[in-house]
Amino acid sequence: MSDSMQIIAPSGLPDFVPGDDLATAITSTLEAQQQPLQDGDILVLAHKVVSKCEGAVYSINDIEPSREAQALAREVNKDPRKVELILRQSRRVIRAVKRPGQQEGILIAEHKLGFICANAAVDESNADHEGQLITLPENPDASARALCQTLEEYFSCRLGVVISDTFGRPWRLGQVNVAVGLANVPGIVTLYGDRDAWGRELKVTAPAFADELAAASGLLMAKDGKCPLIIFRGLDWQPDSGAKAAHLLRPSQEDLFK
């Protein structure tokens, strides 16, 4: 366990558009600031920059809503074109809820990647133009792995990458960043069989390491700050070559609130 770490928020990354090379932008920015990555660094990236580079950006005017989307849109007072994109990103809609005092309701959906979140992570925030909607990358784990490999080769060191998004929590107010894509970084670190400070055996303790990193990144990743990259340095962690964000999802058979 590390007793100290650095959290670095590099400035100067550009505004990204579809087709941009994210790895090149990161390497050139860090080199210009004489801030090369070091062995053991973990990068947390807001998914919006990954989504933009990969073209997961849609114009609402290009979306034709289905009858299902139109009916659901009336139920929650949303634009049916946005609802259509939410449906395309979803395995299923779990709840359609009107919110007292707010014009738009909310759709709680199971994203096709398995995440349970509002509006299947379809979002307008940090879009470059009015009427744009941004979705999660098609395969955030693959995106994280490709970026991690390129950066490891460039800086000749061992790295980890977490791609994050902002989720609400069902039993607490407010939002926090969570991991939606992983490369090398373990989603969960199980401490079963270890001892606490009083010598008691740990039987269920399993910190969500990747989510802890994502949540901490939110302290420096302001919505209006154009700072989509946070670097964690000095942590003691073991790489997991098979890391997947899906490892953080609770199996449906363990759902106590069905």
N, C-alpha and C positions, 0 to 999 in steps of 0.2 A: 504494500500500500504506500503510495507517495505521500509525503508530508507537505508538499507544496507543488504548485503548477503555475504556468502562465496562461492567460487567455488573451489572444492577440486578434485584433480586428483590423486587418489591412484595409487601407483606403485606396481609391484610384481605379477600381475595376470599372469597366465601361458599362453602359446600358446595352443589354444583349438583345439580339434579334435572331429569328430563325436562321440557322446556317452558321452562326458564329462558332468558333472553336474555343470552348470553355477552358480547356487545359492550357492552350497557348496564352489566353488572356491572364490566367493565374500565374503562369511562369514568368511572363514578361513583366507583370505588375510587381511580383515579389523581387525579381531581379533588379528592376528599376529602383526599388526601395532598399536594396542590399539586405534583403530579409529572406534568405533561402530557407527552404524547409529542412528540418533536422530529423534524425532517426527517432522514431517513436511519436512524431507529430500526428495528431488526428485533426482532420479538416471537417468542419460541419458547414454544409452549404444549404441555403434556402432553396427549396425545390424549384422556385419560380425561375431562377437563372438556368437551371438544367432544362426545365420545360420549354423556356423560350428558345434556347439553343437548338433543342430537338424538334421545335415546331409544334409543340402541344398548345397552340394558341389558335383560337377560333373567333371569327367574326359572327356576332349574333345574327347579323343580317343574312348570313349564308345557311342558317339552320332552319329546316322546315319541321315544325312541331307535329307530332303524331296526335291522334285523338286522345290517347292515354295522357300525353303531356298536357294537352289543352284542358282536360278534366282536372288533372292534378294541380295545374296552375291556378285554376279558379278556386280550388280548395284552399290554397295557401297564398293567393294573391301575388303570384310571381309571373314574370314574363314566361310564356309557354315555350319560347325558344331556349331559354336557359334551362327550363325543366327538361326539355328534350335532351340536352347535352348531359344533364344529371342522370337521366335514365340510361343513356348510352354508356355512361361510366359506371353503372351500378349493376350488381347482381340482383338486388332487391331494394325496395323502399320499406323501411321498418316503421317509420312514423311520419305522418304529415301533420304539422302542428302550427296553429295560429298563435302568435305571441302577443299578449295584451300590451296595448300602447305602441306597437310597432306595425308599420304598414305591411311589411312582408312577413310571411310565416317561414317555417324552416322544414326542410326534408332531412330526416335522419336516414342514411342509406348505408348499405354494405357495398363498399366499392368493389369493383371486379378483382382487385388485388387482395381483398379480404378485410380492409380497414373499415371500422364503423365510424362514420364521421358525418358532419353536416354537409348536405348538398353534394355528397360524393367528391368532396374537395374541389369542386368547380368554383372558381373565384374570379372576381374582377380586380381585386387589389393588386397594385403594382403592374397592372396592364398598361401598355404604352399609349393606347388610344381608347376613346370612348366606344363602348360596344364590343370590346374584346373580352373573351373569357379564357382563362388558363386552367388546364387540368394537370393532374400528376403526370410525370413521364410514363411512357408505356411500360417500362421495366426499370424502376428506380435502382434495384440491386445491380442490374447489368450496367446501368449508367455509372453507378458508384465504382464498380470494379474497373471499368474502362478508364475512368478518370484517375483512379488510384494507380493503376499500372503505368499510365503515361507519366504521372508525376514521380513515381518511384524511379522509373528509368531516367528521368531528367535530373533529379536531385541525388540519385544513387543512395537512397536510404529507404528504410522500412516505414510505411505510412498506413494510416487508416482514413476512411472517408465515411461520413454519415450525411445522408440527404434528409432534410427535415421539412416538416410542414406544421402548421399551427392548428391544433385540435382543441375543441371544448372538452369538458369532462362531465359525465352524467350526474355525478353527485357533488360537484364543487363548482363554484362560479369562476369565471375567467377562463382564459385559454393559455396553453403552454405549447412549446415546440416539442414534437415527438419525431422519432426516426421512422422514415418511410423507405429508406434505401441504405444498404450497408455494403462496405467492402473491408474485409479484414477485422473490423471492429465487432467484438462479440455483442449480440443483442442482450443477453442475460449472462451474468456471472453467478453460478451457483456456489453457495457457501455451505452446503450441507456437510455436516460432520466437523466443520470448524468450531472453534470455541469463542464465546463472547468475552468481554473484559473480566467477567466474574467466573469464567471457566465453564459456563453452561454450553452444552452442545447445541449448535444451530441446526434446526430440522426443516425449516421452510424458508429460510432467508435466501433470496435470489435477486440481488439488485438488477434493475433494468439499465445496464450500463449505457447502452446506446441512447436510451430515452433521457437519462441523466445528462449526457453530453448535449443532446438537442435542447433540453430545457435550459441548461446553463447558457447556451449560445444566445438564447432569446434576451439575455440581459444586455447584450451589446448589439443585437441585430434589430435595431429600431425600424419600424415600418416605413418611416420617412427618411431613414438615414442612408439608403443605398449602400448598405454594408452586408452583402449576402454571404460572406465568407468569414468564419471564425476558426482560429487555429488554437488547439489545446496542446500545450507543450509541458513535458515533465511528468506525465502520468505513467504509472507502472501498469502495463496491460499486456495480455498475451494475444497475439493475432489469431484470428479464426478464419481460415481460408474458405470455410463453408458458410460464413455468416449470411443470414438473410433477415430482412425486416419481418418476414412472416413468423420467425421464431418468437417474436414479441406478441403474437396474437393468441389470445386465450382460445383453446379448442371449444367448439360449440357445446360439446357434452359437459363442459365445466361451467356453463352459463347458469348461475344460480337464480336468475331473474326472469327466466322464460315464463 
